[in-house]
Amino acid sequence: MKILITGTSQGIGSAIAERFLQAGHRVIGIDRQEASIVHENYVHFTCDVRDYDRLPEVQDVEILINNAGTQNEQDIDINLKALIHITEHYGVQPCIRSILNIGSASAHTGAEFPEYCASKGGILAYTKNVAMRVAPYGATCNSLDPGGVLTPLNACVMNDETLWAEIMNETPLRRWATPEEMAEWAYFLTVTNKFCTGQNILVDGGEAINYNFVWKK
């Protein structure tokens, strides 16, 4: 199948692209950074997802994965507005089989920077909107909403022993996910899954259920 993924130069996006390549699919990546993947079935376009006039001409996309995102840097424009534009441009069309939006656990809890939470919260509602519109094509649309993931974006807290200890105390499974684990979820939701649609799948190691109940002993 022809897979289009945004934000493929590092982290979750890179791992997702590698997972689809391993399965024999053709992958097209869009990222404002240069390619980090070299593979005969991988084509890379160096482009900012906000630069709508320079987006590549890609026809007959069967799976679209909106992974490109940022934190505390024009979050609404990159994480939400560009995601909507990419989806309307490449995803909502008869050839599509599945659309996956990479959201965040913060959309469910509100526990991060204000614009970041708002941008990811918008993805939750937009996912349901798109799911209704692509259903006549027999296609699904879901969001994958990770908690902590071991990516370069999170290095500032991963490398701080004090902050890391606090974060682990808030995560019932006492670890963060690897990008490869998120890639497996992405593959399942877009290829294996044929019936789950319009859902926001929270994968956070139990972080959202840690209610920190405190009472006198």
N, C-alpha and C positions, 0 to 999 in steps of 0.2 A: 504494500500500500504506500501511498504518497503521504508523508507526515510533515507538517509544518510546525516548527517549534520556535518560539521567541526566547531570547536570553540563553543561548546555548554555549557561551564561552567559558562558563565556570559553574560550580555549585550544582543545584538541582537540575537546571536545564541541560548541562553537559551530561550528567548521569542519565537523564531521560533519553537524550539523543543516542548515547552509547547503547542503551538497552534496546532501542528499536533497531539500531544497526545490527546488533548481535542477532536479532530475530529475522534479519534479512529484508527489512523495509528500506525504502528510499527516504532519506531525511533531508529536509531543507531547514537551515538555521538562519535566524536573523538576530544580530547582536551588534551593539555599537562598538564592541571590541572585536579584534581580529579573531579568526578561527583558532580554536585549540584542538580541534578534531581533524585527523587526516584519515579519510576512508573513501573508497571508491564510490560508495553510495551516499556520500554526504556532500551537499552543496551549501556554501556559506555566503551570506550577504551581510556586509558590514554596513549597518544602517541603524539609526536611532528610531525606535518605534513611533516616536512623535513626529518624525519627518514624513508625513503622509504622502508628499509628492515624490519621494524617492523610494517608496516601498517597492520591492521587486514584483514583477508580473509572474505570478504563479497560478497556474490553472489546475482545476480538478483536485483540490486538496481533499483528502479523505479523512484525515485526522488532524485537528488543530489543537495545539497545546499552548495556551497563553501563560508563559512562565516569566517573561521579562518583568522586572520590578525593581524598586529601590526603596530605601528607608530614609526618611527625613530629607528628601531631595525632590521637590515638586511631585510629591506622592500622588496627588489626585490626577495630575496630567499623565504621569507614566503608568501608574498601577491601575487606574480606572479608565480614564478617557481614551488612552491609546489602546487598551485592551478591548474596549467597545469598538473602536474603529477597526482594529485588526479582525475582530470577529465578524463584523458586518461585511467587511471587504472580502475575506477569504472563507469564512465559515458558514454563513447562512446562505446555502445554495444546495441544489439537488444532489451533488456528488458527495456531500459530507456524510460521514458515518458516525463521527463522534467529535465533540468539543470538550476540552478539559481546561478549566481555569485554575491556576495555582493561587489560592487565597492565603489565609493565615488564621491560626487559632485566635489571633487578636481580634478578628472580626466577630468572634463569638463572645469574647471576654472584655474587650475594650482596653486591655492592659498593655498599651504601648503608646507611641507618639500620636497625638490627636489626628493629624491628617493621614497618617499611615492606617490607623484603625478605620477612619472614615472611608479611605480608598478600598480597603479590603472588605469592609462591610457592604459597600456598593456592589462588589463582585457577587456576594451572596444573592442579592435580589436580581441582579442582571442574569445570573446563571439560570434562575427559574424562568425568567422572561424568554431567554434563548431556547431553553428546553421545550417550551410550548411551541415555538416557531419552527424548530427543526424536527419535531415529532412527526409531521406528515411525511418527511423523507425517510422515516424509520431510524432516525439518528438520536443519539443521546447527548446530553450536556450536563455535566456535573462540575463541582469545584472540589479540589483537594486542598484541605486547609491544615497545613503542618503546624506543629508547635516548634520546639527548638530543633534545628538541623545543623549538623557540623559543616558549615560552609564558610568561605572567606569573609562573607558579610558579617558573620558573628564572631570573628576572631577577637575583637576587643574585649568581649566578656569571657570567651573560652580561655583566653590566656591570662585572665585575672583570677588568681586562686581564691580570693575572698568572694568575689561575685559568683564565681563558678560554684562554690560551696552553697551559696544561698539559692542559686538556681536549681541545683540538684535537690535541695531540700523541698523545693516546690514541685518537683516532678516525681510522682509516685514510682515510676519505673527506674528512677535514678540514673538516667542517661538520656542523651539526645539521639535522634535518628541520624543515620548516614544518608547522603544523597542517593545512594543506591537503593535504600529502602523506599524512599519516596518515588524513585523510578519504577519500582515494582508495582506500587500502588497506581501510578500513572498508566502503566501498561495494562493492568487489570481493568481499570475503569474505562479505558478506551478500546481495548481489543477483546478481552475476555467477556466483559460485561455487555449485555445486550438489552437489559430491561430496567436497570436502575437509572433514573434520569431526574433532573431538577433537584438533585440533592447536594448538600454541602457536607462533605465527608471530613470529619475532624480526626486528625491523626497526630496526637500530641503527648503520648506517653502518660496520659491521665492528668495532665496539668490542669485542665478545666474542671476536674472533679475534686481537686484538692481545696476543700473549703476552710481549712485552718481553724477548726472549732477549738476554742479556748475556754476552759472552765476551771473553777477552783478545785484543786485536788482534795 
